[in-house]
Amino acid sequence: MHPPRRALSLACLALGVALAPAPAYGNGRFPRAERLLERGGDPEKLVLSATYGLLVTNDRGAEWRHVCELGFAFAVAEIDPLVGVFPDGSLIVKGSRSLNRAPPPYCAFEPVLGGMGTDTVVDFSLDGTTPDRVVALSMERGDGGGVVNRLYESLDAGRTFAPFGQPLPEEVVTFGVTLDLAPSNPLRIYATATGRDVAGVFVRSDDDGESWRTTALRLEPEENPYIALVDPANVDVVYVRTDLWAPSDEGIYEANDALLYSYDGGASFRELFRAKGKLFGFALSPDGSEVLVGYGDPVDPARVVDAAALGIYRASTSDFAFTKIYAGSVSCRTWTANGLYAGTSQGEREFALGIAPSSDFDLGVAEPFAPLLDLREVRGPVECPACTTTGACLESWPTTCALFGSCDAGAPTNGSGGTDCAGATGASGGGAGGASAGGASGTAGRGTAGTHDREKTDGSCGCRAGGLGEGRALAWAGLLVAMFGGRVLLRSRGRPAKP
């Protein structure tokens, strides 16, 4: 049997992109913020995930510190990290294939799930009703050589994981894409996936993952679905964003992303909005009365967006009539009781993250966002002993600060630079370890600067990043081709992160 034409074309695309010269942007991509999180709801303590790693601040942006990919993913990689924050301030981050964890000040990351053999963590979701619970979706090779999309659960803030519930239905699902627990009822679990017979599938469980029902999504063949948000107040209201690069008659790939909406728990969907840009940002107002979508430009010379489509659009949830309120590329949206955060273009606005008190502005307002992050002022890596995983970021800082334009922001410091790492884990080894089914973690490795695991997750909806990323999974795509006989998903995610 010949592999499907779609799989072959994707495999060739992956090989072609892998051999093509990368743009001169740090790890190969244009700098873009993807998800902003308030640690414990504290507006002073922020975590920003981006195409260039993580940035953290304890003083609302007066000083930002960097955690490089080598620090949290143990390799120099094109990764759009999925990030979650536990009540104690610990971070859980999806790296290249493993799920990795570190307590403050984020010096010693160690893998807690995935990364063994071909096992790959696809996505995860924190339980808003149980502070230390997190559920993860892992893509694994099954006994028969196919793909098994399996759930794992942690009840101790991501320290250990164990198998949980039943896998996504193999007769319908090929590759898992995103996973979310409903905030108001964590027994309701939602997922999106690519289908065996259709482009996209929406998957739902009402009994904590013990059984599943599926809905086929009406998508184009290369259009991939990502959960943007489950309404915190209504378990049946779900927003899904799509990622599509549609070929024109001239063979040029053009952005054409959409927002989908379901009021019945995913039994049906309708399209609310579509524009010729990348839908990197989605947010629901704290009172649930408004939604915002944000379209941006990944700055890929091989692909095209419509500059006129870029910006922020607002609509009431009563009618979903969208109006453009902000012009220019945006990369993420997060809306909390403390304000509306927006990832912006550093080149266009001279800041990469801003905040507005609300969405009460329109195109007539010159600049509604107050700057919170100017990349030119990033101070340096998080201060850590040299023998920790994040301690390795000091060596790469000259390259990073050149990308940020911050090399004159002051000489970086990184702790003592000594080897006193008592109690620190994940300090040695050549690659990421992983967790067994029972949750025993492996040993984190620093990796080397020459290791290019160029997997990426897309710049995310609602500032959430996840998946395999922007339709170009590069070396990871080649791995999947080899593993699964050419049935490859090249995904884009903007997870988000979650709004």
Backbone hydrogen bonds, N-H to C=O, Kabsch-Sander energy under -0.5 kcal/mol:
donor,donor_aa,acceptor,acceptor_aa,energy
8,L,4,P,-2.2
9,S,5,R,-2.7
10,L,6,R,-2.3
11,A,7,A,-2.5
12,C,8,L,-2.5
13,L,9,S,-2.3
14,A,10,L,-2.7
15,L,11,A,-2.3
16,G,12,C,-2.8
17,V,13,L,-2.8
18,A,14,A,-2.3
19,L,15,L,-1.7
20,A,16,G,-1.1
25,Y,23,P,-2.0
28,G,25,Y,-2.1
29,R,25,Y,-1.2
30,F,298,P,-0.6
34,E,49,S,-2.9
35,R,49,S,-1.7
37,L,47,V,-2.7
39,R,37,L,-0.6
39,R,45,K,-2.9
40,G,38,E,-0.7
41,G,38,E,-1.2
42,D,39,R,-1.6
45,K,42,D,-1.0
46,L,44,E,-0.8
46,L,57,T,-1.7
47,V,37,L,-2.3
48,L,55,L,-3.0
49,S,35,R,-2.6
50,A,53,G,-2.3
51,T,32,R,-2.2
53,G,50,A,-1.6
54,L,67,V,-2.5
55,L,48,L,-2.4
56,V,65,R,-2.5
57,T,46,L,-2.0
60,R,44,E,-3.0
62,A,59,D,-1.3
65,R,56,V,-2.4
66,H,380,G,-2.3
67,V,54,L,-2.7
71,G,68,C,-0.9
72,F,68,C,-1.5
73,A,69,E,-2.9
74,F,69,E,-0.6
74,F,70,L,-0.6
75,A,69,E,-0.7
76,V,448,T,-0.9
76,V,451,T,-0.6
77,A,75,A,-0.7
78,E,453,D,-0.7
79,I,77,A,-1.2
82,L,94,K,-0.7
84,G,92,I,-2.2
86,F,90,S,-2.5
89,G,86,F,-2.6
91,L,102,A,-2.8
92,I,84,G,-2.2
93,V,100,N,-3.3
94,K,82,L,-2.4
95,G,93,V,-0.7
95,G,98,S,-2.8
99,L,113,L,-3.3
100,N,93,V,-3.4
100,N,98,S,-0.5
101,R,110,E,-2.4
102,A,91,L,-2.1
106,Y,103,P,-2.6
109,F,107,C,-0.7
110,E,101,R,-2.1
112,V,99,L,-3.4
113,L,99,L,-1.2
114,G,435,A,-0.6
115,G,97,R,-0.5
115,G,119,D,-1.6
117,G,115,G,-0.5
119,D,116,M,-2.2
120,T,139,M,-2.3
121,V,97,R,-3.1
122,V,137,L,-3.2
123,D,137,L,-1.3
125,S,135,V,-2.6
127,D,133,R,-2.3
128,G,126,L,-0.7
130,T,127,D,-0.6
133,R,130,T,-2.2
134,V,154,S,-2.1
135,V,125,S,-2.4
136,A,152,Y,-2.9
137,L,123,D,-3.0
138,S,136,A,-0.5
138,S,150,R,-3.2
139,M,120,T,-3.4
140,E,138,S,-0.6
140,E,148,V,-2.7
142,G,140,E,-0.5
142,G,146,G,-3.3
145,G,142,G,-1.7
148,V,140,E,-3.2
150,R,138,S,-2.5
150,R,148,V,-0.9
151,L,164,F,-0.5
152,Y,136,A,-2.3
153,E,162,A,-2.8
154,S,134,V,-2.7
157,A,132,D,-2.7
158,G,132,D,-0.5
159,R,156,D,-0.9
162,A,153,E,-1.9
164,F,151,L,-2.2
166,Q,209,G,-3.5
168,L,149,N,-2.4
172,V,169,P,-1.5
173,V,169,P,-2.9
174,T,194,T,-3.1
175,F,194,T,-0.5
177,V,192,T,-3.2
178,T,192,T,-1.2
180,D,190,Y,-2.6
182,A,185,N,-0.5
182,A,188,R,-2.5
185,N,182,A,-0.9
188,R,185,N,-2.3
189,I,187,L,-0.7
189,I,205,S,-2.1
190,Y,180,D,-3.0
191,A,203,V,-2.3
192,T,178,T,-1.8
193,A,201,V,-2.1
194,T,175,F,-2.4
195,G,198,V,-1.1
196,R,172,V,-2.3
200,G,217,L,-0.7
201,V,193,A,-3.0
202,F,215,T,-3.1
203,V,191,A,-3.3
204,R,213,R,-2.6
205,S,189,I,-2.4
208,D,187,L,-2.5
210,E,207,D,-0.9
213,R,204,R,-2.3
215,T,202,F,-2.6
217,L,200,G,-2.6
219,L,217,L,-1.5
223,E,220,E,-2.0
224,N,222,E,-0.6
224,N,243,D,-2.2
226,Y,241,R,-2.7
228,A,239,Y,-2.5
229,L,239,Y,-1.7
231,D,229,L,-0.5
231,D,237,V,-2.4
234,N,231,D,-0.6
237,V,234,N,-1.7
238,V,236,D,-0.6
238,V,262,S,-2.2
239,Y,229,L,-3.1
240,V,260,L,-2.0
241,R,226,Y,-2.8
242,T,258,A,-2.5
243,D,224,N,-2.1
246,A,244,L,-0.6
246,A,254,E,-2.9
248,S,252,I,-2.5
251,G,248,S,-1.8
253,Y,302,A,-0.6
254,E,246,A,-2.8
254,E,252,I,-0.6
255,A,304,V,-2.5
256,N,244,L,-1.8
257,D,275,A,-1.2
257,D,277,G,-1.2
259,L,273,F,-2.7
260,L,240,V,-3.9
261,Y,270,R,-2.2
262,S,238,V,-2.3
265,G,236,D,-2.8
267,A,264,D,-0.9
270,R,261,Y,-2.2
272,L,259,L,-3.0
273,F,259,L,-1.2
275,A,257,D,-2.1
277,G,275,A,-1.6
278,K,296,G,-2.2
279,L,277,G,-0.6
280,F,278,K,-2.0
280,F,294,G,-0.9
281,G,294,G,-2.3
283,A,292,L,-2.1
285,S,290,E,-2.6
288,G,285,S,-2.2
291,V,315,A,-2.6
292,L,283,A,-2.7
293,V,313,Y,-2.1
294,G,281,G,-3.1
295,Y,311,G,-2.9
296,G,278,K,-2.6
303,R,300,D,-2.1
304,V,253,Y,-2.5
306,D,276,K,-3.1
307,A,305,V,-0.8
309,A,306,D,-1.8
310,L,306,D,-0.6
310,L,307,A,-0.9
311,G,295,Y,-1.6
312,I,326,Y,-1.8
313,Y,293,V,-2.6
314,R,323,T,-2.9
315,A,291,V,-2.0
317,T,289,S,-2.4
319,D,316,S,-0.9
320,F,316,S,-3.1
322,F,320,F,-0.9
323,T,314,R,-2.4
325,I,312,I,-2.8
326,Y,312,I,-1.3
328,G,310,L,-1.0
330,V,295,Y,-1.2
331,S,343,G,-2.2
332,C,343,G,-0.7
334,T,341,Y,-1.6
335,W,499,P,-1.0
336,T,334,T,-0.5
336,T,339,G,-2.5
339,G,336,T,-1.5
340,L,356,A,-3.4
341,Y,334,T,-3.5
341,Y,339,G,-0.6
342,A,354,G,-2.5
343,G,332,C,-1.9
344,T,342,A,-0.5
344,T,352,A,-1.3
345,S,329,S,-0.7
346,Q,344,T,-0.6
349,R,345,S,-3.0
350,E,346,Q,-2.1
351,F,345,S,-0.5
352,A,373,L,-2.8
353,L,373,L,-1.1
354,G,342,A,-2.4
355,I,370,A,-1.9
356,A,340,L,-2.3
361,F,359,S,-2.5
365,V,362,D,-2.0
366,A,364,G,-0.6
370,A,355,I,-3.0
372,L,353,L,-3.3
373,L,353,L,-1.7
375,L,373,L,-0.5
377,E,374,D,-2.7
378,V,375,L,-1.3
379,R,64,W,-1.8
380,G,64,W,-0.6
382,V,66,H,-2.2
384,C,382,V,-0.6
386,A,418,G,-0.6
387,C,418,G,-0.8
388,T,385,P,-1.8
390,T,107,C,-2.8
392,A,388,T,-0.7
392,A,389,T,-1.1
393,C,390,T,-2.0
394,L,391,G,-1.2
395,E,392,A,-0.8
396,S,392,A,-0.7
397,W,393,C,-0.7
397,W,394,L,-0.7
399,T,396,S,-0.8
400,T,396,S,-2.0
401,C,397,W,-3.5
402,A,398,P,-1.1
403,L,399,T,-1.6
404,F,400,T,-2.3
405,G,401,C,-1.8
406,S,401,C,-2.2
407,C,401,C,-0.7
409,A,406,S,-2.5
414,N,415,G,-0.7
417,G,414,N,-0.7
421,C,419,T,-1.6
424,A,421,C,-2.6
428,S,444,A,-0.7
436,S,440,A,-1.2
439,G,436,S,-1.7
446,R,429,G,-1.3
447,G,429,G,-0.9
451,T,448,T,-1.9
452,H,450,G,-0.7
453,D,76,V,-1.0
453,D,451,T,-0.8
454,R,452,H,-1.2
456,K,468,L,-1.4
458,D,466,G,-0.9
461,C,464,R,-0.6
463,C,280,F,-1.1
463,C,460,S,-1.8
464,R,461,C,-1.0
464,R,497,A,-1.1
465,A,463,C,-0.5
465,A,495,R,-1.6
466,G,493,R,-0.8
467,G,122,V,-1.1
471,G,491,R,-1.1
472,R,469,G,-2.7
472,R,491,R,-0.5
476,W,473,A,-1.6
477,A,473,A,-0.5
478,G,474,L,-1.8
479,L,475,A,-1.8
480,L,476,W,-2.3
481,V,477,A,-2.5
482,A,478,G,-2.2
483,M,479,L,-2.4
484,F,480,L,-3.1
485,G,481,V,-0.6
486,G,481,V,-1.3
487,R,484,F,-1.4
488,V,486,G,-1.4
490,L,488,V,-0.6
491,R,489,L,-0.7
497,A,464,R,-6.1
497,A,495,R,-6.1
